[in-house]
Amino acid sequence: MDDSSLMVWSVLFSGIGIGFFLYGKKQKAAVPLLTGIALCVFPYFVPSVTVLLLVGLVLIAIPYFFRY
């Protein structure tokens, strides 16, 4: 069960990362652009679902708190 949930969360966070990346690229905003890249890359290096969820939620919240 751990492997399948890790895969599903990785795909979800990568999809959100693509959205942030495209928005940041179109608006020429560095914070969403870099957050999108981080969301696409970090699931490859995280071994557990708990850490994946914590890091993913923190990365998703970064553009909300840091506008530029």
C-alpha positions as CSV (number, residue, x, y, z in Angstrom):
1,M,0.0,0.0,0.0
2,D,2.9,2.4,0.7
3,D,4.2,2.2,-2.8
4,S,0.9,2.9,-4.5
5,S,0.0,5.8,-2.3
6,L,3.5,7.2,-2.8
7,M,3.0,7.0,-6.5
8,V,-0.5,8.7,-6.4
9,W,0.7,11.6,-4.2
10,S,3.8,12.0,-6.4
11,V,1.7,12.4,-9.5
12,L,-0.7,14.8,-7.7
13,F,2.1,17.0,-6.5
14,S,3.8,16.9,-9.9
15,G,0.6,17.9,-11.6
16,I,0.2,20.9,-9.2
17,G,3.9,21.7,-9.9
18,I,3.3,21.8,-13.6
19,G,0.4,24.3,-13.0
20,F,2.7,26.5,-10.8
21,F,5.4,26.3,-13.4
22,L,3.2,27.3,-16.3
23,Y,1.7,30.2,-14.3
24,G,5.1,31.4,-13.2
25,K,6.5,31.2,-16.7
26,K,3.5,33.1,-18.2
27,Q,3.4,35.8,-15.5
28,K,7.2,36.0,-15.3
29,A,7.0,35.4,-11.5
30,A,10.0,33.6,-9.9
31,V,8.3,32.2,-6.8
32,P,5.6,30.1,-8.6
33,L,8.1,29.1,-11.3
34,L,10.7,27.8,-8.8
35,T,8.0,26.2,-6.6
36,G,6.6,24.4,-9.6
37,I,10.0,23.0,-10.5
38,A,10.5,21.9,-6.9
39,L,7.1,20.2,-6.8
40,C,8.0,18.3,-10.0
41,V,11.4,17.2,-8.8
42,F,11.2,16.5,-5.0
43,P,9.0,13.4,-5.2
44,Y,11.9,11.5,-6.8
45,F,13.9,11.9,-3.7
46,V,11.4,11.3,-0.9
47,P,11.2,7.8,0.5
48,S,8.0,8.0,2.7
49,V,4.5,9.1,2.2
50,T,4.5,11.2,5.4
51,V,7.5,13.2,4.4
52,L,6.1,13.6,0.8
53,L,2.9,15.0,2.2
54,L,4.6,17.4,4.6
55,V,7.1,18.8,2.0
56,G,4.4,18.9,-0.7
57,L,2.0,20.9,1.4
58,V,4.7,23.3,2.5
59,L,5.8,23.8,-1.1
60,I,2.2,24.4,-2.2
61,A,1.8,27.1,0.5
62,I,5.0,29.0,-0.4
63,P,3.5,31.1,-3.3
64,Y,0.6,32.1,-1.1
65,F,2.8,33.6,1.6
66,F,5.6,34.9,-0.7
67,R,4.1,36.8,-3.5
68,Y,7.3,37.9,-5.2
